[in-house]
Amino acid sequence: MTERDSCSSQRWQLCEWFDSPLGRSLQALEAHHLRTVLPNLYGTVAAQLGHIGEINLMDSCIAPTRILLDDHDRSGGCRVRSIPEALPLDSKSTDVVLLPHTLDFCQDPHQVLREVSRVLRPEGHVVILGFNPMSLWGFRRLIARRPRAAPWCGKFFHLSRIKDWLELLEFESTHGTMLYYRPPLRNEGFMHRLHFLDRMGDRWWPMMAGVYLLVAKKRVIGVTPLPLSWKTRRADGRAAAQPAARGMVLPFQRKQ
């Protein structure tokens, strides 16, 4: 099995895991927080890279055109079949791109972000959901038996690394939050009783959540125009000297 086939298989396993009680609980919380973020991101075209679970994560997006891209042709929604490393979208054609754990389960996360940068318009936004390795979820991944099942087979990148990659691509982080402070337990009733941890987590252990949500904006690289050299003609046709503020260095003039 090639690495690409392995990543595709892992994404399929992840989608099935989101149909489990723990997966549904996590996705419900992710969808809730996305409903506070997506309505503030304006644009006409939005794209989601990867389908997970049964909840429509873009239901609160205000973009009239929403595209779901996935490498599996699942019933109920895949409009365009593609891999995240090669998006079938024109350059600068999209305003919002949602990556729900896409970087955790892809062959080349750097290439995925480069593709996101390519298809986003200037001032467009990328919204990233990822598993936090510095958490009980990350510890659970470390002790998982090999071969690991989903979601423990994912890569679990540090949030700081994701921010570094985005900065290299001229993105500016504008919003971020940590989600799901409960440990990854299978007992649904016990998990429900631990719901109070989500209310306490932001105050007592803010970086120990199982998932992070990050929003970044594509910067517009400005072009600084060269100063123009204006000359004023006197009545006799000769150039007149231009007044200058005290201490100001004129263009192309060297300080003594």
DRENDO-1510 file (C-alpha; in Angstrom, 1 decimal, always signed):
<recs>
REC; n; res; u; v; w
REC; 1; MET; +0.0; +0.0; +0.0 .
REC; 2; THR; +1.4; +3.4; -1.0 .
REC; 3; GLU; +1.5; +6.3; +1.5 .
REC; 4; ARG; -1.3; +8.1; -0.4 .
REC; 5; ASP; -3.5; +5.0; -0.1 .
REC; 6; SER; -2.6; +4.7; +3.5 .
REC; 7; CYS; -3.7; +8.3; +4.2 .
REC; 8; SER; -6.9; +7.7; +2.2 .
REC; 9; SER; -7.6; +4.7; +4.3 .
REC; 10; GLN; -6.9; +6.6; +7.5 .
REC; 11; ARG; -9.3; +9.4; +6.5 .
REC; 12; TRP; -12.0; +6.8; +5.9 .
REC; 13; GLN; -11.4; +5.3; +9.3 .
REC; 14; LEU; -11.6; +8.8; +10.8 .
REC; 15; CYS; -14.9; +9.4; +9.2 .
REC; 16; GLU; -16.2; +6.1; +10.7 .
REC; 17; TRP; -14.8; +7.0; +14.1 .
REC; 18; PHE; -16.7; +10.3; +14.1 .
REC; 19; ASP; -19.9; +8.1; +14.1 .
REC; 20; SER; -18.9; +6.6; +17.4 .
REC; 21; PRO; -20.2; +8.1; +20.7 .
REC; 22; LEU; -16.9; +9.8; +21.4 .
REC; 23; GLY; -16.5; +11.1; +17.9 .
REC; 24; ARG; -20.1; +12.5; +17.8 .
REC; 25; SER; -19.5; +14.2; +21.1 .
REC; 26; LEU; -16.3; +15.9; +19.8 .
REC; 27; GLN; -17.9; +16.8; +16.4 .
REC; 28; ALA; -20.9; +18.4; +18.1 .
REC; 29; LEU; -18.6; +20.7; +20.1 .
REC; 30; GLU; -16.5; +21.5; +17.0 .
REC; 31; ALA; -19.6; +22.4; +15.0 .
REC; 32; HIS; -20.8; +24.6; +17.9 .
REC; 33; HIS; -17.6; +26.6; +17.9 .
REC; 34; LEU; -17.6; +26.9; +14.1 .
REC; 35; ARG; -21.0; +28.5; +14.3 .
REC; 36; THR; -19.4; +31.3; +16.2 .
REC; 37; VAL; -16.6; +31.7; +13.7 .
REC; 38; LEU; -17.8; +31.1; +10.2 .
REC; 39; PRO; -20.6; +33.7; +10.1 .
REC; 40; ASN; -17.9; +36.4; +10.6 .
REC; 41; LEU; -15.9; +35.3; +7.6 .
REC; 42; TYR; -17.3; +37.0; +4.5 .
REC; 43; GLY; -17.1; +35.8; +1.0 .
REC; 44; THR; -18.9; +34.1; -1.9 .
REC; 45; VAL; -17.1; +30.8; -2.1 .
REC; 46; ALA; -16.2; +28.4; +0.7 .
REC; 47; ALA; -14.6; +25.0; +0.5 .
REC; 48; GLN; -14.2; +22.1; +3.0 .
REC; 49; LEU; -11.3; +19.7; +2.5 .
REC; 50; GLY; -12.4; +16.3; +3.8 .
REC; 51; HIS; -15.7; +14.9; +5.1 .
REC; 52; ILE; -16.0; +13.7; +8.7 .
REC; 53; GLY; -19.1; +12.5; +10.5 .
REC; 54; GLU; -22.7; +13.3; +9.7 .
REC; 55; ILE; -22.8; +17.0; +10.9 .
REC; 56; ASN; -22.6; +19.7; +8.3 .
REC; 57; LEU; -19.7; +21.8; +9.6 .
REC; 58; MET; -20.4; +24.6; +7.1 .
REC; 59; ASP; -24.1; +25.0; +7.9 .
REC; 60; SER; -23.4; +28.4; +9.4 .
REC; 61; CYS; -21.1; +29.7; +6.6 .
REC; 62; ILE; -22.6; +32.7; +4.9 .
REC; 63; ALA; -20.9; +32.0; +1.5 .
REC; 64; PRO; -23.7; +31.2; -1.1 .
REC; 65; THR; -21.4; +28.7; -2.8 .
REC; 66; ARG; -20.0; +25.8; -0.6 .
REC; 67; ILE; -17.8; +23.1; -2.0 .
REC; 68; LEU; -17.0; +19.8; -0.3 .
REC; 69; LEU; -13.9; +18.1; -1.6 .
REC; 70; ASP; -13.0; +14.6; -0.6 .
REC; 71; ASP; -11.1; +11.6; -2.0 .
REC; 72; HIS; -14.0; +9.2; -1.2 .
REC; 73; ASP; -17.3; +9.3; -3.0 .
REC; 74; ARG; -19.6; +9.0; +0.1 .
REC; 75; SER; -23.3; +9.2; -0.2 .
REC; 76; GLY; -24.8; +12.4; +1.1 .
REC; 77; GLY; -22.5; +15.0; +0.0 .
REC; 78; CYS; -19.3; +14.7; -1.8 .
REC; 79; ARG; -19.6; +17.2; -4.6 .
REC; 80; VAL; -16.0; +17.1; -5.9 .
REC; 81; ARG; -13.6; +14.2; -5.6 .
REC; 82; SER; -10.0; +15.2; -5.0 .
REC; 83; ILE; -7.0; +14.8; -2.8 .
REC; 84; PRO; -6.1; +17.7; -0.5 .
REC; 85; GLU; -2.6; +18.1; -2.0 .
REC; 86; ALA; -4.0; +18.9; -5.4 .
REC; 87; LEU; -7.2; +20.9; -5.3 .
REC; 88; PRO; -9.3; +21.2; -8.5 .
REC; 89; LEU; -9.9; +24.9; -7.9 .
REC; 90; ASP; -8.6; +28.0; -9.7 .
REC; 91; SER; -6.1; +30.2; -8.1 .
REC; 92; LYS; -7.6; +33.0; -6.0 .
REC; 93; SER; -11.1; +31.6; -6.4 .
REC; 94; THR; -12.1; +30.9; -2.8 .
REC; 95; ASP; -12.8; +33.1; +0.2 .
REC; 96; VAL; -12.9; +30.5; +3.1 .
REC; 97; VAL; -11.3; +27.1; +3.3 .
REC; 98; LEU; -12.1; +24.7; +6.2 .
REC; 99; LEU; -9.7; +22.0; +7.2 .
REC; 100; PRO; -11.4; +19.6; +9.7 .
REC; 101; HIS; -8.4; +17.5; +10.8 .
REC; 102; THR; -7.2; +17.5; +7.2 .
REC; 103; LEU; -3.6; +18.2; +8.1 .
REC; 104; ASP; -3.6; +15.3; +10.7 .
REC; 105; PHE; -4.6; +12.8; +8.0 .
REC; 106; CYS; -2.8; +13.8; +4.8 .
REC; 107; GLN; +0.3; +12.7; +3.0 .
REC; 108; ASP; +2.0; +16.2; +2.8 .
REC; 109; PRO; +0.6; +18.9; +5.1 .
REC; 110; HIS; +3.0; +21.5; +3.7 .
REC; 111; GLN; +1.6; +20.9; +0.2 .
REC; 112; VAL; -2.0; +21.1; +1.5 .
REC; 113; LEU; -1.3; +24.5; +3.0 .
REC; 114; ARG; +0.4; +25.7; -0.2 .
REC; 115; GLU; -2.7; +24.6; -2.1 .
REC; 116; VAL; -4.9; +26.5; +0.4 .
REC; 117; SER; -2.8; +29.6; -0.1 .
REC; 118; ARG; -3.0; +29.3; -3.9 .
REC; 119; VAL; -6.8; +29.0; -4.1 .
REC; 120; LEU; -7.6; +31.6; -1.4 .
REC; 121; ARG; -8.2; +35.2; -2.5 .
REC; 122; PRO; -6.3; +38.0; -0.8 .
REC; 123; GLU; -7.8; +38.6; +2.7 .
REC; 124; GLY; -9.3; +35.1; +2.5 .
REC; 125; HIS; -9.4; +32.8; +5.6 .
REC; 126; VAL; -8.4; +29.3; +6.4 .
REC; 127; VAL; -10.0; +27.5; +9.4 .
REC; 128; ILE; -8.1; +24.6; +10.9 .
REC; 129; LEU; -9.2; +21.9; +13.3 .
REC; 130; GLY; -6.5; +19.7; +14.6 .
REC; 131; PHE; -5.7; +17.2; +17.4 .
REC; 132; ASN; -3.5; +18.6; +20.2 .
REC; 133; PRO; -0.5; +16.3; +21.0 .
REC; 134; MET; +0.1; +18.1; +24.3 .
REC; 135; SER; -3.1; +16.7; +25.9 .
REC; 136; LEU; -4.6; +13.5; +27.3 .
REC; 137; TRP; -5.6; +12.8; +23.7 .
REC; 138; GLY; -1.9; +13.0; +22.7 .
REC; 139; PHE; -0.9; +10.7; +25.5 .
REC; 140; ARG; -3.6; +8.2; +24.5 .
REC; 141; ARG; -2.1; +8.2; +21.0 .
REC; 142; LEU; +1.4; +7.5; +22.4 .
REC; 143; ILE; +0.2; +4.4; +24.3 .
REC; 144; ALA; -2.1; +3.1; +21.5 .
REC; 145; ARG; -1.3; -0.3; +20.1 .
REC; 146; ARG; +0.3; -0.6; +16.6 .
REC; 147; PRO; -1.2; -0.5; +14.1 .
REC; 148; ARG; -3.1; +2.4; +15.6 .
REC; 149; ALA; -6.8; +2.8; +14.8 .
REC; 150; ALA; -8.4; +6.2; +14.1 .
REC; 151; PRO; -8.0; +8.8; +15.4 .
REC; 152; TRP; -4.7; +7.7; +17.0 .
REC; 153; CYS; -3.2; +7.0; +13.6 .
REC; 154; GLY; -3.1; +10.7; +12.8 .
REC; 155; LYS; +0.0; +12.9; +13.0 .
REC; 156; PHE; -1.2; +15.3; +15.8 .
REC; 157; PHE; +0.9; +18.4; +14.9 .
REC; 158; HIS; +1.8; +21.0; +17.6 .
REC; 159; LEU; -0.2; +24.3; +17.3 .
REC; 160; SER; +3.0; +26.3; +17.2 .
REC; 161; ARG; +4.2; +24.3; +14.2 .
REC; 162; ILE; +1.0; +25.0; +12.3 .
REC; 163; LYS; +1.4; +28.7; +13.1 .
REC; 164; ASP; +5.0; +28.6; +11.8 .
REC; 165; TRP; +3.9; +27.0; +8.5 .
REC; 166; LEU; +1.2; +29.5; +8.0 .
REC; 167; GLU; +3.5; +32.5; +8.7 .
REC; 168; LEU; +5.9; +31.2; +6.1 .
REC; 169; LEU; +3.0; +31.3; +3.6 .
REC; 170; GLU; +2.1; +34.9; +4.5 .
REC; 171; PHE; -0.8; +34.1; +6.8 .
REC; 172; GLU; -1.8; +36.0; +9.9 .
REC; 173; SER; -3.4; +34.2; +12.8 .
REC; 174; THR; -6.6; +36.1; +13.8 .
REC; 175; HIS; -8.5; +33.8; +16.1 .
REC; 176; GLY; -7.9; +30.6; +18.1 .
REC; 177; THR; -9.5; +28.5; +20.8 .
REC; 178; MET; -8.9; +25.2; +22.5 .
REC; 179; LEU; -11.7; +22.5; +22.6 .
REC; 180; TYR; -12.7; +19.4; +24.5 .
REC; 181; TYR; -10.8; +19.0; +27.8 .
REC; 182; ARG; -12.4; +15.7; +28.7 .
REC; 183; PRO; -10.2; +12.6; +28.3 .
REC; 184; PRO; -10.9; +10.2; +25.4 .
REC; 185; LEU; -13.0; +7.6; +27.2 .
REC; 186; ARG; -15.4; +5.1; +25.6 .
REC; 187; ASN; -18.1; +5.2; +28.3 .
REC; 188; GLU; -20.6; +7.7; +27.1 .
REC; 189; GLY; -22.3; +8.2; +30.5 .
REC; 190; PHE; -19.0; +8.9; +32.2 .
REC; 191; MET; -18.0; +11.3; +29.5 .
REC; 192; HIS; -21.2; +13.2; +30.0 .
REC; 193; ARG; -20.5; +13.5; +33.7 .
REC; 194; LEU; -17.1; +15.0; +32.9 .
REC; 195; HIS; -18.7; +17.8; +30.9 .
REC; 196; PHE; -17.7; +20.3; +33.7 .
REC; 197; LEU; -14.1; +19.9; +32.6 .
REC; 198; ASP; -14.9; +21.8; +29.4 .
REC; 199; ARG; -16.1; +24.8; +31.5 .
REC; 200; MET; -13.0; +24.7; +33.7 .
REC; 201; GLY; -10.3; +24.0; +31.1 .
REC; 202; ASP; -9.9; +27.4; +29.6 .
REC; 203; ARG; -9.2; +28.8; +33.0 .
REC; 204; TRP; -7.1; +26.2; +34.6 .
REC; 205; TRP; -5.2; +24.3; +31.9 .
REC; 206; PRO; -5.9; +26.2; +28.6 .
REC; 207; MET; -3.3; +24.3; +26.4 .
REC; 208; MET; -4.3; +20.8; +27.5 .
REC; 209; ALA; -7.5; +20.5; +25.3 .
REC; 210; GLY; -7.8; +17.6; +22.9 .
REC; 211; VAL; -8.4; +19.8; +19.8 .
REC; 212; TYR; -7.5; +23.3; +18.7 .
REC; 213; LEU; -9.3; +25.6; +16.3 .
REC; 214; LEU; -7.2; +28.2; +14.4 .
REC; 215; VAL; -8.3; +30.9; +12.0 .
REC; 216; ALA; -5.7; +32.6; +9.8 .
REC; 217; LYS; -6.0; +35.3; +7.1 .
REC; 218; LYS; -4.1; +35.5; +3.9 .
REC; 219; ARG; -2.1; +38.7; +3.9 .
REC; 220; VAL; -2.0; +41.1; +1.0 .
REC; 221; ILE; +1.5; +41.9; +0.1 .
REC; 222; GLY; +1.5; +45.7; -0.6 .
REC; 223; VAL; +3.6; +47.3; -3.3 .
REC; 224; THR; +5.4; +50.5; -2.2 .
REC; 225; PRO; +5.4; +53.0; -5.1 .
REC; 226; LEU; +8.6; +54.8; -5.9 .
REC; 227; PRO; +8.6; +58.5; -5.0 .
REC; 228; LEU; +8.2; +60.8; -8.0 .
REC; 229; SER; +10.6; +63.7; -8.5 .
REC; 230; TRP; +8.5; +66.8; -9.2 .
REC; 231; LYS; +10.0; +70.0; -10.5 .
REC; 232; THR; +8.4; +73.4; -10.5 .
REC; 233; ARG; +9.2; +75.8; -13.2 .
REC; 234; ARG; +9.7; +79.5; -12.4 .
REC; 235; ALA; +8.5; +82.3; -14.7 .
REC; 236; ASP; +11.9; +82.4; -16.4 .
REC; 237; GLY; +11.7; +78.7; -17.2 .
REC; 238; ARG; +14.3; +77.4; -14.7 .
REC; 239; ALA; +13.6; +74.8; -12.0 .
REC; 240; ALA; +12.8; +76.1; -8.6 .
REC; 241; ALA; +13.9; +74.4; -5.3 .
REC; 242; GLN; +11.3; +72.5; -3.4 .
REC; 243; PRO; +10.6; +73.3; +0.3 .
REC; 244; ALA; +11.4; +70.5; +2.7 .
REC; 245; ALA; +10.5; +69.9; +6.3 .
REC; 246; ARG; +13.4; +70.4; +8.8 .
REC; 247; GLY; +15.2; +67.1; +9.3 .
REC; 248; MET; +13.5; +65.3; +6.4 .
REC; 249; VAL; +15.7; +63.5; +3.9 .
REC; 250; LEU; +14.5; +64.0; +0.3 .
REC; 251; PRO; +14.2; +61.0; -1.9 .
REC; 252; PHE; +17.5; +59.7; -3.2 .
REC; 253; GLN; +19.3; +62.2; -0.9 .
REC; 254; ARG; +22.0; +60.8; +1.3 .
REC; 255; LYS; +22.3; +61.8; +4.9 .
REC; 256; GLN; +25.6; +63.6; +5.7 .
</recs>
